[in-house]
């Protein structure tokens, strides 16, 4: 994001944008890009805000939802091919 040039690499606003980008990418089934954005957002938020902050929990939840959606998709395609 252009915010990195304005605020710096590890600013909470950068993390918020990366989190939102990760959620949007998840919705359009761009899982790898979504995971990359969410992992970076999580790293920044943990570093800057601390592990117990609500924004860290939000990003952790978004990352978990992406991983769960991916797992369910793998299981579904495995079940379809074994029938």
mmCIF file of the N, C-alpha and C atoms, coordinates in Angstrom:
data_MODEL
# 
_entry.id   MODEL 
# 
loop_
_atom_site.group_PDB 
_atom_site.id 
_atom_site.type_symbol 
_atom_site.label_atom_id 
_atom_site.label_alt_id 
_atom_site.label_comp_id 
_atom_site.label_asym_id 
_atom_site.label_entity_id 
_atom_site.label_seq_id 
_atom_site.pdbx_PDB_ins_code 
_atom_site.Cartn_x 
_atom_site.Cartn_y 
_atom_site.Cartn_z 
_atom_site.occupancy 
_atom_site.B_iso_or_equiv 
_atom_site.pdbx_formal_charge 
_atom_site.auth_seq_id 
_atom_site.auth_comp_id 
_atom_site.auth_asym_id 
_atom_site.auth_atom_id 
_atom_site.pdbx_PDB_model_num 
ATOM 1   N N  . UNK A 1 1  ? 0.818   -1.210  0.000  1.00 0.00 ? 1  UNK A N  1 
ATOM 2   C CA . UNK A 1 1  ? 0.000   0.000   0.000  1.00 0.00 ? 1  UNK A CA 1 
ATOM 3   C C  . UNK A 1 1  ? 0.856   1.267   0.000  1.00 0.00 ? 1  UNK A C  1 
ATOM 4   N N  . UNK A 1 2  ? 0.342   2.319   -0.576 1.00 0.00 ? 2  UNK A N  1 
ATOM 5   C CA . UNK A 1 2  ? 1.040   3.598   -0.602 1.00 0.00 ? 2  UNK A CA 1 
ATOM 6   C C  . UNK A 1 2  ? 1.238   4.133   0.821  1.00 0.00 ? 2  UNK A C  1 
ATOM 7   N N  . UNK A 1 3  ? 0.418   3.647   1.733  1.00 0.00 ? 3  UNK A N  1 
ATOM 8   C CA . UNK A 1 3  ? 0.542   4.081   3.138  1.00 0.00 ? 3  UNK A CA 1 
ATOM 9   C C  . UNK A 1 3  ? 1.924   3.806   3.692  1.00 0.00 ? 3  UNK A C  1 
ATOM 10  N N  . UNK A 1 4  ? 2.599   2.786   3.188  1.00 0.00 ? 4  UNK A N  1 
ATOM 11  C CA . UNK A 1 4  ? 3.947   2.469   3.677  1.00 0.00 ? 4  UNK A CA 1 
ATOM 12  C C  . UNK A 1 4  ? 4.894   3.633   3.452  1.00 0.00 ? 4  UNK A C  1 
ATOM 13  N N  . UNK A 1 5  ? 4.740   4.323   2.339  1.00 0.00 ? 5  UNK A N  1 
ATOM 14  C CA . UNK A 1 5  ? 5.597   5.477   2.063  1.00 0.00 ? 5  UNK A CA 1 
ATOM 15  C C  . UNK A 1 5  ? 5.261   6.645   2.977  1.00 0.00 ? 5  UNK A C  1 
ATOM 16  N N  . UNK A 1 6  ? 3.998   6.760   3.327  1.00 0.00 ? 6  UNK A N  1 
ATOM 17  C CA . UNK A 1 6  ? 3.554   7.879   4.161  1.00 0.00 ? 6  UNK A CA 1 
ATOM 18  C C  . UNK A 1 6  ? 3.822   7.610   5.640  1.00 0.00 ? 6  UNK A C  1 
ATOM 19  N N  . UNK A 1 7  ? 3.412   6.442   6.134  1.00 0.00 ? 7  UNK A N  1 
ATOM 20  C CA . UNK A 1 7  ? 3.466   6.148   7.564  1.00 0.00 ? 7  UNK A CA 1 
ATOM 21  C C  . UNK A 1 7  ? 4.654   5.296   7.996  1.00 0.00 ? 7  UNK A C  1 
ATOM 22  N N  . UNK A 1 8  ? 5.244   4.566   7.064  1.00 0.00 ? 8  UNK A N  1 
ATOM 23  C CA . UNK A 1 8  ? 6.304   3.631   7.415  1.00 0.00 ? 8  UNK A CA 1 
ATOM 24  C C  . UNK A 1 8  ? 5.783   2.200   7.315  1.00 0.00 ? 8  UNK A C  1 
ATOM 25  N N  . UNK A 1 9  ? 6.715   1.266   7.330  1.00 0.00 ? 9  UNK A N  1 
ATOM 26  C CA . UNK A 1 9  ? 6.381   -0.145  7.092  1.00 0.00 ? 9  UNK A CA 1 
ATOM 27  C C  . UNK A 1 9  ? 5.511   -0.767  8.172  1.00 0.00 ? 9  UNK A C  1 
ATOM 28  N N  . UNK A 1 10 ? 5.673   -0.365  9.412  1.00 0.00 ? 10 UNK A N  1 
ATOM 29  C CA . UNK A 1 10 ? 5.012   -1.055  10.525 1.00 0.00 ? 10 UNK A CA 1 
ATOM 30  C C  . UNK A 1 10 ? 3.969   -0.205  11.241 1.00 0.00 ? 10 UNK A C  1 
ATOM 31  N N  . UNK A 1 11 ? 3.286   0.615   10.509 1.00 0.00 ? 11 UNK A N  1 
ATOM 32  C CA . UNK A 1 11 ? 2.260   1.480   11.104 1.00 0.00 ? 11 UNK A CA 1 
ATOM 33  C C  . UNK A 1 11 ? 0.926   0.729   11.194 1.00 0.00 ? 11 UNK A C  1 
ATOM 34  N N  . UNK A 1 12 ? 0.150   0.967   12.246 1.00 0.00 ? 12 UNK A N  1 
ATOM 35  C CA . UNK A 1 12 ? -1.158  0.301   12.376 1.00 0.00 ? 12 UNK A CA 1 
ATOM 36  C C  . UNK A 1 12 ? -2.099  0.529   11.189 1.00 0.00 ? 12 UNK A C  1 
ATOM 37  N N  . UNK A 1 13 ? -2.010  1.686   10.542 1.00 0.00 ? 13 UNK A N  1 
ATOM 38  C CA . UNK A 1 13 ? -2.862  1.929   9.368  1.00 0.00 ? 13 UNK A CA 1 
ATOM 39  C C  . UNK A 1 13 ? -2.486  1.015   8.205  1.00 0.00 ? 13 UNK A C  1 
ATOM 40  N N  . UNK A 1 14 ? -1.203  0.733   8.071  1.00 0.00 ? 14 UNK A N  1 
ATOM 41  C CA . UNK A 1 14 ? -0.752  -0.212  7.049  1.00 0.00 ? 14 UNK A CA 1 
ATOM 42  C C  . UNK A 1 14 ? -1.319  -1.588  7.351  1.00 0.00 ? 14 UNK A C  1 
ATOM 43  N N  . UNK A 1 15 ? -1.248  -1.983  8.613  1.00 0.00 ? 15 UNK A N  1 
ATOM 44  C CA . UNK A 1 15 ? -1.787  -3.286  9.020  1.00 0.00 ? 15 UNK A CA 1 
ATOM 45  C C  . UNK A 1 15 ? -3.297  -3.357  8.790  1.00 0.00 ? 15 UNK A C  1 
ATOM 46  N N  . UNK A 1 16 ? -4.000  -2.272  9.070  1.00 0.00 ? 16 UNK A N  1 
ATOM 47  C CA . UNK A 1 16 ? -5.455  -2.262  8.854  1.00 0.00 ? 16 UNK A CA 1 
ATOM 48  C C  . UNK A 1 16 ? -5.780  -2.450  7.373  1.00 0.00 ? 16 UNK A C  1 
ATOM 49  N N  . UNK A 1 17 ? -5.020  -1.777  6.502  1.00 0.00 ? 17 UNK A N  1 
ATOM 50  C CA . UNK A 1 17 ? -5.231  -1.912  5.065  1.00 0.00 ? 17 UNK A CA 1 
ATOM 51  C C  . UNK A 1 17 ? -4.915  -3.323  4.596  1.00 0.00 ? 17 UNK A C  1 
ATOM 52  N N  . UNK A 1 18 ? -3.812  -3.891  5.085  1.00 0.00 ? 18 UNK A N  1 
ATOM 53  C CA . UNK A 1 18 ? -3.459  -5.259  4.713  1.00 0.00 ? 18 UNK A CA 1 
ATOM 54  C C  . UNK A 1 18 ? -4.510  -6.249  5.187  1.00 0.00 ? 18 UNK A C  1 
ATOM 55  N N  . UNK A 1 19 ? -5.061  -6.028  6.373  1.00 0.00 ? 19 UNK A N  1 
ATOM 56  C CA . UNK A 1 19 ? -6.118  -6.905  6.887  1.00 0.00 ? 19 UNK A CA 1 
ATOM 57  C C  . UNK A 1 19 ? -7.355  -6.829  5.982  1.00 0.00 ? 19 UNK A C  1 
ATOM 58  N N  . UNK A 1 20 ? -7.751  -5.618  5.633  1.00 0.00 ? 20 UNK A N  1 
ATOM 59  C CA . UNK A 1 20 ? -8.913  -5.443  4.751  1.00 0.00 ? 20 UNK A CA 1 
ATOM 60  C C  . UNK A 1 20 ? -8.648  -6.042  3.372  1.00 0.00 ? 20 UNK A C  1 
ATOM 61  N N  . UNK A 1 21 ? -7.436  -5.867  2.880  1.00 0.00 ? 21 UNK A N  1 
ATOM 62  C CA . UNK A 1 21 ? -7.064  -6.453  1.590  1.00 0.00 ? 21 UNK A CA 1 
ATOM 63  C C  . UNK A 1 21 ? -7.134  -7.973  1.663  1.00 0.00 ? 21 UNK A C  1 
ATOM 64  N N  . UNK A 1 22 ? -6.655  -8.548  2.753  1.00 0.00 ? 22 UNK A N  1 
ATOM 65  C CA . UNK A 1 22 ? -6.716  -9.996  2.930  1.00 0.00 ? 22 UNK A CA 1 
ATOM 66  C C  . UNK A 1 22 ? -8.137  -10.523 2.924  1.00 0.00 ? 22 UNK A C  1 
ATOM 67  N N  . UNK A 1 23 ? -9.025  -9.803  3.583  1.00 0.00 ? 23 UNK A N  1 
ATOM 68  C CA . UNK A 1 23 ? -10.437 -10.197 3.612  1.00 0.00 ? 23 UNK A CA 1 
ATOM 69  C C  . UNK A 1 23 ? -11.033 -10.118 2.202  1.00 0.00 ? 23 UNK A C  1 
ATOM 70  N N  . UNK A 1 24 ? -10.750 -9.038  1.495  1.00 0.00 ? 24 UNK A N  1 
ATOM 71  C CA . UNK A 1 24 ? -11.278 -8.879  0.128  1.00 0.00 ? 24 UNK A CA 1 
ATOM 72  C C  . UNK A 1 24 ? -10.735 -9.963  -0.800 1.00 0.00 ? 24 UNK A C  1 
ATOM 73  N N  . UNK A 1 25 ? -9.458  -10.255 -0.690 1.00 0.00 ? 25 UNK A N  1 
ATOM 74  C CA . UNK A 1 25 ? -8.868  -11.297 -1.532 1.00 0.00 ? 25 UNK A CA 1 
ATOM 75  C C  . UNK A 1 25 ? -9.446  -12.672 -1.219 1.00 0.00 ? 25 UNK A C  1 
ATOM 76  N N  . UNK A 1 26 ? -9.766  -12.906 0.034  1.00 0.00 ? 26 UNK A N  1 
ATOM 77  C CA . UNK A 1 26 ? -10.407 -14.164 0.426  1.00 0.00 ? 26 UNK A CA 1 
ATOM 78  C C  . UNK A 1 26 ? -11.748 -14.306 -0.293 1.00 0.00 ? 26 UNK A C  1 
ATOM 79  N N  . UNK A 1 27 ? -12.496 -13.216 -0.341 1.00 0.00 ? 27 UNK A N  1 
ATOM 80  C CA . UNK A 1 27 ? -13.831 -13.253 -0.948 1.00 0.00 ? 27 UNK A CA 1 
ATOM 81  C C  . UNK A 1 27 ? -13.799 -13.508 -2.450 1.00 0.00 ? 27 UNK A C  1 
ATOM 82  N N  . UNK A 1 28 ? -12.694 -13.164 -3.107 1.00 0.00 ? 28 UNK A N  1 
ATOM 83  C CA . UNK A 1 28 ? -12.590 -13.415 -4.544 1.00 0.00 ? 28 UNK A CA 1 
ATOM 84  C C  . UNK A 1 28 ? -11.717 -14.645 -4.825 1.00 0.00 ? 28 UNK A C  1 
ATOM 85  N N  . UNK A 1 29 ? -11.508 -15.443 -3.795 1.00 0.00 ? 29 UNK A N  1 
ATOM 86  C CA . UNK A 1 29 ? -10.829 -16.739 -3.897 1.00 0.00 ? 29 UNK A CA 1 
ATOM 87  C C  . UNK A 1 29 ? -9.358  -16.632 -4.307 1.00 0.00 ? 29 UNK A C  1 
ATOM 88  N N  . UNK A 1 30 ? -8.719  -15.567 -3.899 1.00 0.00 ? 30 UNK A N  1 
ATOM 89  C CA . UNK A 1 30 ? -7.275  -15.396 -4.099 1.00 0.00 ? 30 UNK A CA 1 
ATOM 90  C C  . UNK A 1 30 ? -6.589  -15.756 -2.785 1.00 0.00 ? 30 UNK A C  1 
ATOM 91  N N  . UNK A 1 31 ? -6.592  -17.042 -2.475 1.00 0.00 ? 31 UNK A N  1 
ATOM 92  C CA . UNK A 1 31 ? -6.175  -17.501 -1.144 1.00 0.00 ? 31 UNK A CA 1 
ATOM 93  C C  . UNK A 1 31 ? -4.715  -17.214 -0.821 1.00 0.00 ? 31 UNK A C  1 
ATOM 94  N N  . UNK A 1 32 ? -3.811  -17.443 -1.761 1.00 0.00 ? 32 UNK A N  1 
ATOM 95  C CA . UNK A 1 32 ? -2.396  -17.224 -1.473 1.00 0.00 ? 32 UNK A CA 1 
ATOM 96  C C  . UNK A 1 32 ? -2.122  -15.754 -1.183 1.00 0.00 ? 32 UNK A C  1 
ATOM 97  N N  . UNK A 1 33 ? -2.649  -14.867 -2.010 1.00 0.00 ? 33 UNK A N  1 
ATOM 98  C CA . UNK A 1 33 ? -2.458  -13.426 -1.804 1.00 0.00 ? 33 UNK A CA 1 
ATOM 99  C C  . UNK A 1 33 ? -3.128  -12.975 -0.511 1.00 0.00 ? 33 UNK A C  1 
ATOM 100 N N  . UNK A 1 34 ? -4.302  -13.548 -0.217 1.00 0.00 ? 34 UNK A N  1 
ATOM 101 C CA . UNK A 1 34 ? -5.004  -13.206 1.021  1.00 0.00 ? 34 UNK A CA 1 
ATOM 102 C C  . UNK A 1 34 ? -4.180  -13.615 2.232  1.00 0.00 ? 34 UNK A C  1 
ATOM 103 N N  . UNK A 1 35 ? -3.631  -14.807 2.193  1.00 0.00 ? 35 UNK A N  1 
ATOM 104 C CA . UNK A 1 35 ? -2.832  -15.280 3.317  1.00 0.00 ? 35 UNK A CA 1 
ATOM 105 C C  . UNK A 1 35 ? -1.596  -14.407 3.512  1.00 0.00 ? 35 UNK A C  1 
ATOM 106 N N  . UNK A 1 36 ? -0.970  -14.017 2.437  1.00 0.00 ? 36 UNK A N  1 
ATOM 107 C CA . UNK A 1 36 ? 0.210   -13.161 2.518  1.00 0.00 ? 36 UNK A CA 1 
ATOM 108 C C  . UNK A 1 36 ? -0.134  -11.827 3.180  1.00 0.00 ? 36 UNK A C  1 
ATOM 109 N N  . UNK A 1 37 ? -1.229  -11.213 2.752  1.00 0.00 ? 37 UNK A N  1 
ATOM 110 C CA . UNK A 1 37 ? -1.649  -9.928  3.320  1.00 0.00 ? 37 UNK A CA 1 
ATOM 111 C C  . UNK A 1 37 ? -2.019  -10.076 4.800  1.00 0.00 ? 37 UNK A C  1 
ATOM 112 N N  . UNK A 1 38 ? -2.759  -11.121 5.127  1.00 0.00 ? 38 UNK A N  1 
ATOM 113 C CA . UNK A 1 38 ? -3.176  -11.325 6.519  1.00 0.00 ? 38 UNK A CA 1 
ATOM 114 C C  . UNK A 1 38 ? -1.999  -11.645 7.433  1.00 0.00 ? 38 UNK A C  1 
ATOM 115 N N  . UNK A 1 39 ? -1.059  -12.433 6.951  1.00 0.00 ? 39 UNK A N  1 
ATOM 116 C CA . UNK A 1 39 ? 0.120   -12.748 7.768  1.00 0.00 ? 39 UNK A CA 1 
ATOM 117 C C  . UNK A 1 39 ? 0.940   -11.495 8.044  1.00 0.00 ? 39 UNK A C  1 
ATOM 118 N N  . UNK A 1 40 ? 1.093   -10.648 7.037  1.00 0.00 ? 40 UNK A N  1 
ATOM 119 C CA . UNK A 1 40 ? 1.846   -9.411  7.251  1.00 0.00 ? 40 UNK A CA 1 
ATOM 120 C C  . UNK A 1 40 ? 1.099   -8.476  8.205  1.00 0.00 ? 40 UNK A C  1 
ATOM 121 N N  . UNK A 1 41 ? -0.213  -8.379  8.035  1.00 0.00 ? 41 UNK A N  1 
ATOM 122 C CA . UNK A 1 41 ? -1.009  -7.560  8.949  1.00 0.00 ? 41 UNK A CA 1 
ATOM 123 C C  . UNK A 1 41 ? -0.886  -8.061  10.381 1.00 0.00 ? 41 UNK A C  1 
ATOM 124 N N  . UNK A 1 42 ? -0.937  -9.371  10.552 1.00 0.00 ? 42 UNK A N  1 
ATOM 125 C CA . UNK A 1 42 ? -0.820  -9.959  11.881 1.00 0.00 ? 42 UNK A CA 1 
ATOM 126 C C  . UNK A 1 42 ? 0.542   -9.660  12.485 1.00 0.00 ? 42 UNK A C  1 
ATOM 127 N N  . UNK A 1 43 ? 1.604   -9.798  11.698 1.00 0.00 ? 43 UNK A N  1 
ATOM 128 C CA . UNK A 1 43 ? 2.951   -9.534  12.192 1.00 0.00 ? 43 UNK A CA 1 
ATOM 129 C C  . UNK A 1 43 ? 3.086   -8.091  12.667 1.00 0.00 ? 43 UNK A C  1 
ATOM 130 N N  . UNK A 1 44 ? 2.599   -7.146  11.851 1.00 0.00 ? 44 UNK A N  1 
ATOM 131 C CA . UNK A 1 44 ? 2.680   -5.727  12.219 1.00 0.00 ? 44 UNK A CA 1 
ATOM 132 C C  . UNK A 1 44 ? 1.865   -5.464  13.477 1.00 0.00 ? 44 UNK A C  1 
ATOM 133 N N  . UNK A 1 45 ? 0.636   -5.973  13.509 1.00 0.00 ? 45 UNK A N  1 
ATOM 134 C CA . UNK A 1 45 ? -0.227  -5.715  14.664 1.00 0.00 ? 45 UNK A CA 1 
ATOM 135 C C  . UNK A 1 45 ? 0.342   -6.312  15.946 1.00 0.00 ? 45 UNK A C  1 
ATOM 136 N N  . UNK A 1 46 ? 0.895   -7.496  15.887 1.00 0.00 ? 46 UNK A N  1 
ATOM 137 C CA . UNK A 1 46 ? 1.492   -8.093  17.078 1.00 0.00 ? 46 UNK A CA 1 
ATOM 138 C C  . UNK A 1 46 ? 2.683   -7.273  17.546 1.00 0.00 ? 46 UNK A C  1 
ATOM 139 N N  . UNK A 1 47 ? 3.503   -6.843  16.608 1.00 0.00 ? 47 UNK A N  1 
ATOM 140 C CA . UNK A 1 47 ? 4.706   -6.085  16.939 1.00 0.00 ? 47 UNK A CA 1 
ATOM 141 C C  . UNK A 1 47 ? 4.361   -4.725  17.536 1.00 0.00 ? 47 UNK A C  1 
ATOM 142 N N  . UNK A 1 48 ? 3.417   -4.031  16.924 1.00 0.00 ? 48 UNK A N  1 
ATOM 143 C CA . UNK A 1 48 ? 3.112   -2.659  17.312 1.00 0.00 ? 48 UNK A CA 1 
ATOM 144 C C  . UNK A 1 48 ? 2.104   -2.581  18.462 1.00 0.00 ? 48 UNK A C  1 
ATOM 145 N N  . UNK A 1 49 ? 1.089   -3.437  18.430 1.00 0.00 ? 49 UNK A N  1 
ATOM 146 C CA . UNK A 1 49 ? -0.013  -3.330  19.383 1.00 0.00 ? 49 UNK A CA 1 
ATOM 147 C C  . UNK A 1 49 ? 0.060   -4.320  20.540 1.00 0.00 ? 49 UNK A C  1 
ATOM 148 N N  . UNK A 1 50 ? 0.787   -5.403  20.358 1.00 0.00 ? 50 UNK A N  1 
ATOM 149 C CA . UNK A 1 50 ? 0.866   -6.438  21.391 1.00 0.00 ? 50 UNK A CA 1 
ATOM 150 C C  . UNK A 1 50 ? -0.127  -7.554  21.125 1.00 0.00 ? 50 UNK A C  1 
ATOM 151 N N  . UNK A 1 51 ? 0.236   -8.732  21.617 1.00 0.00 ? 51 UNK A N  1 
ATOM 152 C CA . UNK A 1 51 ? -0.532  -9.946  21.309 1.00 0.00 ? 51 UNK A CA 1 
ATOM 153 C C  . UNK A 1 51 ? -1.968  -9.908  21.811 1.00 0.00 ? 51 UNK A C  1 
ATOM 154 N N  . UNK A 1 52 ? -2.265  -9.176  22.858 1.00 0.00 ? 52 UNK A N  1 
ATOM 155 C CA . UNK A 1 52 ? -3.609  -9.173  23.424 1.00 0.00 ? 52 UNK A CA 1 
ATOM 156 C C  . UNK A 1 52 ? -4.555  -8.132  22.851 1.00 0.00 ? 52 UNK A C  1 
ATOM 157 N N  . UNK A 1 53 ? -4.115  -7.369  21.880 1.00 0.00 ? 53 UNK A N  1 
ATOM 158 C CA . UNK A 1 53 ? -4.944  -6.288  21.331 1.00 0.00 ? 53 UNK A CA 1 
ATOM 159 C C  . UNK A 1 53 ? -6.073  -6.847  20.466 1.00 0.00 ? 53 UNK A C  1 
ATOM 160 N N  . UNK A 1 54 ? -7.206  -6.161  20.458 1.00 0.00 ? 54 UNK A N  1 
ATOM 161 C CA . UNK A 1 54 ? -8.382  -6.612  19.697 1.00 0.00 ? 54 UNK A CA 1 
ATOM 162 C C  . UNK A 1 54 ? -8.112  -6.661  18.194 1.00 0.00 ? 54 UNK A C  1 
ATOM 163 N N  . UNK A 1 55 ? -7.266  -5.787  17.680 1.00 0.00 ? 55 UNK A N  1 
ATOM 164 C CA . UNK A 1 55 ? -6.948  -5.819  16.252 1.00 0.00 ? 55 UNK A CA 1 
ATOM 165 C C  . UNK A 1 55 ? -6.132  -7.063  15.887 1.00 0.00 ? 55 UNK A C  1 
ATOM 166 N N  . UNK A 1 56 ? -5.289  -7.518  16.822 1.00 0.00 ? 56 UNK A N  1 
ATOM 167 C CA . UNK A 1 56 ? -4.545  -8.764  16.620 1.00 0.00 ? 56 UNK A CA 1 
ATOM 168 C C  . UNK A 1 56 ? -5.538  -9.926  16.564 1.00 0.00 ? 56 UNK A C  1 
ATOM 169 N N  . UNK A 1 57 ? -6.514  -9.899  17.466 1.00 0.00 ? 57 UNK A N  1 
ATOM 170 C CA . UNK A 1 57 ? -7.538  -10.952 17.475 1.00 0.00 ? 57 UNK A CA 1 
ATOM 171 C C  . UNK A 1 57 ? -8.342  -10.936 16.173 1.00 0.00 ? 57 UNK A C  1 
ATOM 172 N N  . UNK A 1 58 ? -8.662  -9.761  15.673 1.00 0.00 ? 58 UNK A N  1 
ATOM 173 C CA . UNK A 1 58 ? -9.414  -9.657  14.419 1.00 0.00 ? 58 UNK A CA 1 
ATOM 174 C C  . UNK A 1 58 ? -8.651  -10.306 13.263 1.00 0.00 ? 58 UNK A C  1 
ATOM 175 N N  . UNK A 1 59 ? -7.372  -9.970  13.127 1.00 0.00 ? 59 UNK A N  1 
ATOM 176 C CA . UNK A 1 59 ? -6.577  -10.521 12.037 1.00 0.00 ? 59 UNK A CA 1 
ATOM 177 C C  . UNK A 1 59 ? -6.364  -12.018 12.215 1.00 0.00 ? 59 UNK A C  1 
ATOM 178 N N  . UNK A 1 60 ? -6.142  -12.450 13.452 1.00 0.00 ? 60 UNK A N  1 
ATOM 179 C CA . UNK A 1 60 ? -5.998  -13.881 13.724 1.00 0.00 ? 60 UNK A CA 1 
ATOM 180 C C  . UNK A 1 60 ? -7.256  -14.620 13.299 1.00 0.00 ? 60 UNK A C  1 
ATOM 181 N N  . UNK A 1 61 ? -8.411  -14.066 13.618 1.00 0.00 ? 61 UNK A N  1 
ATOM 182 C CA . UNK A 1 61 ? -9.681  -14.669 13.230 1.00 0.00 ? 61 UNK A CA 1 
ATOM 183 C C  . UNK A 1 61 ? -9.823  -14.721 11.704 1.00 0.00 ? 61 UNK A C  1 
ATOM 184 N N  . UNK A 1 62 ? -9.474  -13.646 11.014 1.00 0.00 ? 62 UNK A N  1 
ATOM 185 C CA . UNK A 1 62 ? -9.570  -13.628 9.557  1.00 0.00 ? 62 UNK A CA 1 
ATOM 186 C C  . UNK A 1 62 ? -8.645  -14.665 8.930  1.00 0.00 ? 62 UNK A C  1 
ATOM 187 N N  . UNK A 1 63 ? -7.463  -14.808 9.485  1.00 0.00 ? 63 UNK A N  1 
ATOM 188 C CA . UNK A 1 63 ? -6.524  -15.810 8.994  1.00 0.00 ? 63 UNK A CA 1 
ATOM 189 C C  . UNK A 1 63 ? -7.055  -17.216 9.261  1.00 0.00 ? 63 UNK A C  1 
ATOM 190 N N  . UNK A 1 64 ? -7.610  -17.436 10.436 1.00 0.00 ? 64 UNK A N  1 
ATOM 191 C CA . UNK A 1 64 ? -8.187  -18.740 10.757 1.00 0.00 ? 64 UNK A CA 1 
ATOM 192 C C  . UNK A 1 64 ? -9.335  -19.068 9.806  1.00 0.00 ? 64 UNK A C  1 
ATOM 193 N N  . UNK A 1 65 ? -10.184 -18.085 9.528  1.00 0.00 ? 65 UNK A N  1 
ATOM 194 C CA . UNK A 1 65 ? -11.314 -18.327 8.623  1.00 0.00 ? 65 UNK A CA 1 
ATOM 195 C C  . UNK A 1 65 ? -10.822 -18.707 7.227  1.00 0.00 ? 65 UNK A C  1 
ATOM 196 N N  . UNK A 1 66 ? -9.769  -18.058 6.764  1.00 0.00 ? 66 UNK A N  1 
ATOM 197 C CA . UNK A 1 66 ? -9.198  -18.403 5.465  1.00 0.00 ? 66 UNK A CA 1 
ATOM 198 C C  . UNK A 1 66 ? -8.658  -19.827 5.475  1.00 0.00 ? 66 UNK A C  1 
ATOM 199 N N  . UNK A 1 67 ? -7.930  -20.179 6.516  1.00 0.00 ? 67 UNK A N  1 
ATOM 200 C CA . UNK A 1 67 ? -7.382  -21.532 6.611  1.00 0.00 ? 67 UNK A CA 1 
ATOM 201 C C  . UNK A 1 67 ? -8.491  -22.579 6.701  1.00 0.00 ? 67 UNK A C  1 
ATOM 202 N N  . UNK A 1 68 ? -9.521  -22.288 7.448  1.00 0.00 ? 68 UNK A N  1 
ATOM 203 C CA . UNK A 1 68 ? -10.648 -23.215 7.578  1.00 0.00 ? 68 UNK A CA 1 
ATOM 204 C C  . UNK A 1 68 ? -11.372 -23.370 6.240  1.00 0.00 ? 68 UNK A C  1 
ATOM 205 N N  . UNK A 1 69 ? -11.584 -22.257 5.549  1.00 0.00 ? 69 UNK A N  1 
ATOM 206 C CA . UNK A 1 69 ? -12.234 -22.312 4.226  1.00 0.00 ? 69 UNK A CA 1 
ATOM 207 C C  . UNK A 1 69 ? -11.398 -23.142 3.251  1.00 0.00 ? 69 UNK A C  1 
ATOM 208 N N  . UNK A 1 70 ? -10.093 -22.979 3.317  1.00 0.00 ? 70 UNK A N  1 
ATOM 209 C CA . UNK A 1 70 ? -9.189  -23.743 2.457  1.00 0.00 ? 70 UNK A CA 1 
ATOM 210 C C  . UNK A 1 70 ? -9.260  -25.224 2.795  1.00 0.00 ? 70 UNK A C  1 
ATOM 211 N N  . UNK A 1 71 ? -9.237  -25.543 4.074  1.00 0.00 ? 71 UNK A N  1 
ATOM 212 C CA . UNK A 1 71 ? -9.326  -26.935 4.517  1.00 0.00 ? 71 UNK A CA 1 
ATOM 213 C C  . UNK A 1 71 ? -10.628 -27.565 4.048  1.00 0.00 ? 71 UNK A C  1 
ATOM 214 N N  . UNK A 1 72 ? -11.727 -26.848 4.211  1.00 0.00 ? 72 UNK A N  1 
ATOM 215 C CA . UNK A 1 72 ? -13.026 -27.382 3.805  1.00 0.00 ? 72 UNK A CA 1 
ATOM 216 C C  . UNK A 1 72 ? -13.068 -27.613 2.292  1.00 0.00 ? 72 UNK A C  1 
ATOM 217 N N  . UNK A 1 73 ? -12.460 -26.717 1.526  1.00 0.00 ? 73 UNK A N  1 
ATOM 218 C CA . UNK A 1 73 ? -12.416 -26.884 0.079  1.00 0.00 ? 73 UNK A CA 1 
ATOM 219 C C  . UNK A 1 73 ? -11.603 -28.103 -0.324 1.00 0.00 ? 73 UNK A C  1 
ATOM 220 N N  . UNK A 1 74 ? -10.502 -28.346 0.374  1.00 0.00 ? 74 UNK A N  1 
ATOM 221 C CA . UNK A 1 74 ? -9.678  -29.529 0.090  1.00 0.00 ? 74 UNK A CA 1 
ATOM 222 C C  . UNK A 1 74 ? -10.450 -30.792 0.429  1.00 0.00 ? 74 UNK A C  1 
ATOM 223 N N  . UNK A 1 75 ? -11.114 -30.788 1.588  1.00 0.00 ? 75 UNK A N  1 
ATOM 224 C CA . UNK A 1 75 ? -11.901 -31.976 1.976  1.00 0.00 ? 75 UNK A CA 1 
ATOM 225 C C  . UNK A 1 75 ? -13.015 -32.230 0.967  1.00 0.00 ? 75 UNK A C  1 
ATOM 226 N N  . UNK A 1 76 ? -13.687 -31.182 0.528  1.00 0.00 ? 76 UNK A N  1 
ATOM 227 C CA . UNK A 1 76 ? -14.791 -31.348 -0.419 1.00 0.00 ? 76 UNK A CA 1 
ATOM 228 C C  . UNK A 1 76 ? -14.287 -31.921 -1.735 1.00 0.00 ? 76 UNK A C  1 
ATOM 229 N N  . UNK A 1 77 ? -13.168 -31.396 -2.237 1.00 0.00 ? 77 UNK A N  1 
ATOM 230 C CA . UNK A 1 77 ? -12.670 -31.926 -3.507 1.00 0.00 ? 77 UNK A CA 1 
ATOM 231 C C  . UNK A 1 77 ? -12.148 -33.346 -3.344 1.00 0.00 ? 77 UNK A C  1 
ATOM 232 N N  . UNK A 1 78 ? -11.623 -33.695 -2.186 1.00 0.00 ? 78 UNK A N  1 
ATOM 233 C CA . UNK A 1 78 ? -11.192 -35.070 -1.923 1.00 0.00 ? 78 UNK A CA 1 
ATOM 234 C C  . UNK A 1 78 ? -12.392 -36.001 -1.906 1.00 0.00 ? 78 UNK A C  1 
ATOM 235 N N  . UNK A 1 79 ? -13.468 -35.572 -1.274 1.00 0.00 ? 79 UNK A N  1 
ATOM 236 C CA . UNK A 1 79 ? -14.678 -36.393 -1.213 1.00 0.00 ? 79 UNK A CA 1 
ATOM 237 C C  . UNK A 1 79 ? -15.303 -36.563 -2.599 1.00 0.00 ? 79 UNK A C  1 
ATOM 238 N N  . UNK A 1 80 ? -15.245 -35.526 -3.423 1.00 0.00 ? 80 UNK A N  1 
ATOM 239 C CA . UNK A 1 80 ? -15.822 -35.616 -4.762 1.00 0.00 ? 80 UNK A CA 1 
ATOM 240 C C  . UNK A 1 80 ? -15.033 -36.570 -5.641 1.00 0.00 ? 80 UNK A C  1 
ATOM 241 N N  . UNK A 1 81 ? -13.730 -36.613 -5.494 1.00 0.00 ? 81 UNK A N  1 
ATOM 242 C CA . UNK A 1 81 ? -12.914 -37.490 -6.337 1.00 0.00 ? 81 UNK A CA 1 
ATOM 243 C C  . UNK A 1 81 ? -12.942 -38.936 -5.863 1.00 0.00 ? 81 UNK A C  1 
ATOM 244 N N  . UNK A 1 82 ? -13.297 -39.175 -4.597 1.00 0.00 ? 82 UNK A N  1 
ATOM 245 C CA . UNK A 1 82 ? -13.322 -40.545 -4.088 1.00 0.00 ? 82 UNK A CA 1 
ATOM 246 C C  . UNK A 1 82 ? -14.673 -41.225 -4.310 1.00 0.00 ? 82 UNK A C  1 
ATOM 247 N N  . UNK A 1 83 ? -15.647 -40.487 -4.796 1.00 0.00 ? 83 UNK A N  1 
ATOM 248 C CA . UNK A 1 83 ? -16.985 -41.072 -5.023 1.00 0.00 ? 83 UNK A CA 1 
ATOM 249 C C  . UNK A 1 83 ? -17.090 -41.763 -6.340 1.00 0.00 ? 83 UNK A C  1 
# 
